[in-house]
């Protein structure tokens, strides 16, 4: 039986020296100082490389023992799904305390071949030539400085999508609650020719229209699905109810059950649920979420993406 909880919250800690973290640099600059910058969210395991010597699929990198840090970047899942919207992916970067800067650098790279999965279902609305220029954090507000190219081209959907990608990527960190934007070092109050007003810091709640109807924030696309599986996210569906299925590599259903968000039918509710499943050995499978039609029970707002199953 599923168990439901309030949405997962991570306690935030800021360096004891002062309220402002200062410039976080980027992964391409000289190694950062040992002073803390942004607190990482709770660790997320990654499948790793199934063919690399000494690498264990499903293992969680240990920053204290190795040289990597696992971060998230938020892209847009569309084209081949009818539940289009933001989706988190995991990225491993060289170990750094400048995690906010590293996350933005990964975001600007766009989806990689593994995430695309051989079809253009995942994409970014951020212009290719956008450059990351700097990041500061003060009082829970991240000020991100991007090059002028960030506001070039695209209609309203593209403009709102790229703002949402940056906001969700930075607010993965518990220290960051909202985001201010700069272009070439100048504060932005009105963004692009679409006239998007940005005279105040913006947060996740400002971009729920860029989410799929069922938004799974954990696990990430291509991430490890624990056992029992824990799913955390938001949904805006009829009567707050949707279904989750876990499938093995052959497409066999390992688990199938209803999930209820805290609100629905015109409002966004959160969900935090655990679902047990049985699989003989670790390997790739599929996480599928969908809304049963109120008319005939057929599946609507379907999203499915790869996850690493664990016995």
C-alpha positions as CSV (number, residue, x, y, z in Angstrom):
1,X,0.0,0.0,0.0
2,X,1.3,3.5,-0.9
3,X,2.3,5.8,1.9
4,X,1.8,9.5,1.4
5,X,3.8,12.2,3.1
6,X,4.1,16.0,2.9
7,X,6.5,17.1,0.2
8,X,10.1,16.5,1.0
9,X,11.9,19.5,2.6
10,X,15.6,19.9,3.1
11,X,16.9,21.9,6.0
12,X,19.2,24.7,4.7
13,X,22.4,25.8,6.2
14,X,24.5,28.9,5.2
15,X,28.2,29.4,6.0
16,X,28.6,30.8,9.5
17,X,30.8,33.6,8.4
18,X,28.3,35.8,6.6
19,X,24.9,35.9,4.9
20,X,26.3,36.4,1.4
21,X,28.1,33.6,-0.3
22,X,29.7,35.9,-2.8
23,X,30.8,34.9,-6.4
24,X,30.6,31.2,-6.9
25,X,32.8,31.1,-10.0
26,X,32.4,28.3,-12.5
27,X,33.7,24.8,-13.1
28,X,36.1,26.1,-15.7
29,X,37.8,28.6,-13.4
30,X,40.7,27.8,-10.9
31,X,39.7,25.6,-8.0
32,X,37.3,27.3,-5.5
33,X,38.3,28.1,-2.0
34,X,37.3,25.8,0.8
35,X,34.7,28.2,2.1
36,X,31.1,26.8,1.7
37,X,29.0,28.2,-1.1
38,X,25.6,26.6,-1.6
39,X,24.3,23.6,0.3
40,X,23.7,20.5,-1.9
41,X,20.3,18.9,-1.9
42,X,20.0,15.4,-0.5
43,X,22.3,13.0,-2.4
44,X,20.9,11.3,-5.5
45,X,22.5,8.1,-6.8
46,X,23.4,7.8,-10.4
47,X,23.6,4.7,-12.6
48,X,27.2,5.4,-13.5
49,X,28.8,3.6,-16.5
50,X,27.8,-0.1,-16.9
51,X,31.0,-0.7,-18.8
52,X,33.6,1.2,-16.9
53,X,36.1,-0.7,-14.8
54,X,35.5,-0.3,-11.1
55,X,32.2,1.6,-11.6
56,X,29.1,0.2,-10.0
57,X,25.8,1.1,-11.7
58,X,23.5,2.6,-9.0
59,X,26.3,3.7,-6.7
60,X,26.2,7.1,-5.1
61,X,29.4,9.1,-5.7
62,X,31.1,9.9,-2.4
63,X,32.4,13.5,-2.6
64,X,34.7,12.9,0.3
65,X,36.4,10.0,-1.3
66,X,36.2,10.8,-5.0
67,X,36.3,13.7,-7.4
68,X,32.7,14.2,-8.5
69,X,29.6,16.0,-7.4
70,X,26.1,15.1,-8.6
71,X,23.9,18.1,-9.7
72,X,20.7,18.6,-11.6
73,X,19.8,20.5,-14.7
74,X,16.3,21.1,-15.8
75,X,15.4,20.7,-19.5
76,X,12.0,20.4,-21.3
77,X,10.5,17.1,-22.2
78,X,8.1,17.3,-25.2
79,X,7.7,16.2,-28.8
80,X,6.9,12.6,-28.1
81,X,4.9,12.9,-24.9
82,X,1.6,14.6,-24.1
83,X,2.6,15.6,-20.6
84,X,5.2,18.1,-21.8
85,X,7.2,20.3,-19.4
86,X,10.2,20.6,-17.3
87,X,12.2,17.5,-16.4
88,X,15.3,17.1,-14.1
89,X,18.4,15.2,-15.3
90,X,21.4,14.4,-13.2
91,X,24.9,15.5,-14.1
92,X,28.2,14.6,-12.6
93,X,30.9,17.3,-12.5
94,X,34.4,17.6,-11.0
95,X,34.1,18.0,-7.3
96,X,33.5,21.7,-6.5
97,X,32.1,23.9,-3.8
98,X,30.8,26.2,-6.5
99,X,27.8,24.0,-7.1
100,X,25.4,26.7,-8.2
101,X,27.8,27.8,-10.9
102,X,28.5,24.2,-12.0
103,X,24.7,23.6,-12.3
104,X,24.3,26.6,-14.6
105,X,27.2,25.5,-16.7
106,X,25.7,22.1,-17.1
107,X,22.3,23.7,-18.0
108,X,23.9,25.8,-20.7
109,X,25.3,22.6,-22.4
110,X,21.8,21.4,-23.1
111,X,20.7,17.7,-23.2
112,X,23.4,15.2,-24.1
113,X,23.0,12.1,-26.4
114,X,22.2,9.8,-23.5
115,X,19.4,12.0,-22.3
116,X,18.0,12.4,-25.8
117,X,17.8,8.6,-26.1
118,X,18.0,8.6,-29.9
119,X,15.0,10.9,-30.4
120,X,14.5,14.6,-29.9
121,X,12.1,14.3,-27.0
122,X,14.2,16.5,-24.7
123,X,15.3,20.0,-25.5
124,X,16.4,23.4,-24.1
125,X,14.9,26.8,-24.8
126,X,18.2,28.6,-23.9
127,X,20.0,30.0,-26.9
128,X,23.2,28.1,-27.8
129,X,25.6,31.0,-27.5
130,X,24.5,32.1,-24.0
131,X,27.4,32.4,-21.6
132,X,27.5,32.2,-17.8
133,X,29.1,35.3,-16.3
134,X,28.6,35.0,-12.6
135,X,26.5,34.1,-9.6
136,X,26.0,35.5,-6.1
137,X,23.7,34.3,-3.3
138,X,22.4,36.6,-0.6
139,X,19.5,36.0,1.8
140,X,18.2,33.1,-0.2
141,X,18.2,35.1,-3.5
142,X,20.5,34.0,-6.3
143,X,21.5,36.6,-8.7
144,X,22.6,35.0,-11.9
145,X,24.5,37.0,-14.6
146,X,24.2,35.7,-18.1
147,X,25.3,37.1,-21.4
148,X,22.9,39.2,-23.5
149,X,22.3,36.3,-25.9
150,X,20.1,34.7,-23.2
151,X,17.2,36.9,-24.1
152,X,17.5,36.6,-27.9
153,X,15.0,34.9,-30.1
154,X,11.9,32.8,-29.5
155,X,8.3,33.5,-28.7
156,X,6.7,33.7,-25.3
157,X,6.8,29.9,-24.7
158,X,10.5,29.8,-25.4
159,X,11.2,32.9,-23.2
160,X,9.2,31.6,-20.2
161,X,10.7,28.1,-20.7
162,X,14.3,29.4,-20.4
163,X,13.5,31.4,-17.3
164,X,11.9,28.4,-15.7
165,X,14.9,26.2,-16.6
166,X,17.3,28.6,-14.8
167,X,15.0,29.1,-11.8
168,X,14.4,25.4,-11.2
169,X,18.1,24.5,-11.7
170,X,19.2,27.1,-9.1
171,X,16.4,26.4,-6.6
172,X,17.4,22.7,-6.4
173,X,19.7,23.9,-3.6
174,X,18.0,24.5,-0.3
175,X,19.9,27.7,0.2
176,X,18.3,29.3,-2.8
177,X,14.6,30.3,-2.7
178,X,14.3,32.7,-5.6
179,X,16.3,34.1,-8.5
180,X,17.2,37.6,-9.9
181,X,18.5,37.9,-13.5
182,X,21.3,40.1,-14.9
183,X,22.3,40.4,-18.5
184,X,26.0,41.4,-19.1
185,X,26.0,42.6,-15.5
186,X,22.9,44.8,-15.7
187,X,19.8,44.1,-13.6
188,X,16.8,42.9,-15.7
189,X,13.4,44.4,-15.0
190,X,11.7,43.6,-18.3
191,X,13.0,40.6,-20.2
192,X,13.2,40.2,-24.0
193,X,10.8,41.6,-26.7
194,X,8.0,39.6,-25.0
195,X,8.0,42.1,-22.2
196,X,8.2,39.6,-19.3
197,X,8.4,41.6,-16.1
198,X,11.3,40.6,-13.8
199,X,11.4,43.5,-11.3
200,X,11.2,41.1,-8.3
201,X,13.0,37.8,-7.5
202,X,11.1,34.8,-9.0
203,X,10.8,31.3,-7.7
204,X,9.3,28.0,-8.7
205,X,5.7,29.0,-8.0
206,X,6.1,31.6,-10.7
207,X,6.6,29.0,-13.4
208,X,4.2,26.1,-12.7
209,X,2.7,26.7,-16.1
210,X,6.0,25.3,-17.5
211,X,5.5,22.0,-15.6
212,X,3.8,18.9,-17.0
213,X,0.5,18.1,-15.3
214,X,2.3,15.4,-13.3
215,X,5.8,16.6,-12.5
216,X,8.1,14.0,-10.9
217,X,11.0,15.9,-9.4
218,X,12.6,12.8,-7.8
219,X,13.8,10.5,-9.2
220,X,15.4,12.4,-12.0
221,X,15.4,11.3,-15.7
222,X,17.9,8.4,-15.9
223,X,18.4,8.3,-12.1
224,X,18.3,5.4,-9.7
225,X,14.9,4.2,-8.5
226,X,15.3,3.0,-5.0
227,X,13.4,0.1,-3.6
228,X,10.8,0.8,-2.4
229,X,10.7,3.6,-5.0
230,X,10.2,7.1,-3.6
231,X,8.5,9.6,-5.8
232,X,8.4,13.3,-5.0
233,X,6.8,16.1,-7.1
234,X,3.7,18.1,-7.9
235,X,0.5,17.5,-9.9
236,X,-2.5,19.4,-11.2
237,X,-4.9,16.6,-12.2
238,X,-8.6,15.8,-11.8
239,X,-9.5,15.1,-8.2
240,X,-5.8,15.1,-7.4
241,X,-5.4,11.5,-8.5
242,X,-3.0,9.9,-10.9
243,X,-1.3,6.5,-11.4
244,X,2.3,5.3,-11.3
245,X,3.7,2.3,-13.0
246,X,7.1,0.8,-12.8
247,X,8.2,-1.4,-15.7
248,X,11.2,-3.6,-16.2
249,X,13.5,-3.6,-19.2
250,X,11.1,-5.9,-21.1
251,X,8.1,-3.7,-20.5
252,X,6.6,-5.9,-17.8
253,X,4.7,-4.0,-15.1
254,X,6.4,-4.5,-11.7
255,X,4.2,-2.1,-9.8
256,X,1.0,-0.2,-10.5
257,X,-0.9,2.0,-8.1
258,X,-2.8,5.2,-7.5
259,X,-1.2,8.4,-6.1
260,X,-3.1,11.3,-4.6
261,X,-1.6,14.8,-4.5
262,X,-2.5,17.3,-1.8
263,X,-4.6,19.4,-4.3
264,X,-6.1,18.9,-7.7
265,X,-8.7,19.9,-10.4
266,X,-7.3,23.4,-11.0
267,X,-4.7,23.7,-8.3
268,X,-1.2,22.3,-7.8
269,X,-0.7,19.7,-5.1
270,X,2.4,18.0,-3.8
271,X,3.0,14.3,-3.5
272,X,5.6,12.2,-1.7
273,X,5.0,8.4,-2.0
274,X,6.8,5.2,-1.7
275,X,6.0,2.2,-4.0
276,X,7.6,-1.3,-3.4
277,X,8.5,-3.4,-6.4
278,X,10.4,-6.6,-7.1
279,X,13.1,-7.1,-9.7
280,X,15.6,-9.9,-9.8
281,X,18.6,-7.8,-10.6
282,X,19.6,-4.2,-11.1
283,X,19.0,-2.8,-14.6
284,X,17.2,-0.2,-16.7
285,X,13.5,0.1,-16.5
286,X,10.8,2.7,-17.0
287,X,8.9,5.0,-14.7
288,X,5.5,5.9,-16.1
289,X,3.0,8.4,-14.7
290,X,-0.4,9.2,-16.1
291,X,-3.9,10.5,-15.4
292,X,-6.9,8.2,-15.9
293,X,-9.5,10.0,-18.0
294,X,-12.5,11.1,-16.1
295,X,-14.6,10.1,-19.2
296,X,-13.5,6.5,-19.9
297,X,-10.4,5.8,-17.7
298,X,-8.0,5.9,-20.6
299,X,-4.5,7.2,-19.9
300,X,-3.9,10.9,-20.3
301,X,-1.0,13.2,-19.5
302,X,1.4,10.3,-19.9
303,X,5.1,10.7,-19.1
304,X,7.6,7.9,-19.0
305,X,11.3,7.9,-18.7
306,X,14.2,5.6,-17.9
307,X,15.2,4.8,-14.4
308,X,17.8,2.4,-12.9
309,X,15.9,-0.4,-11.0
310,X,17.4,-1.9,-7.8
311,X,16.5,-5.2,-6.2
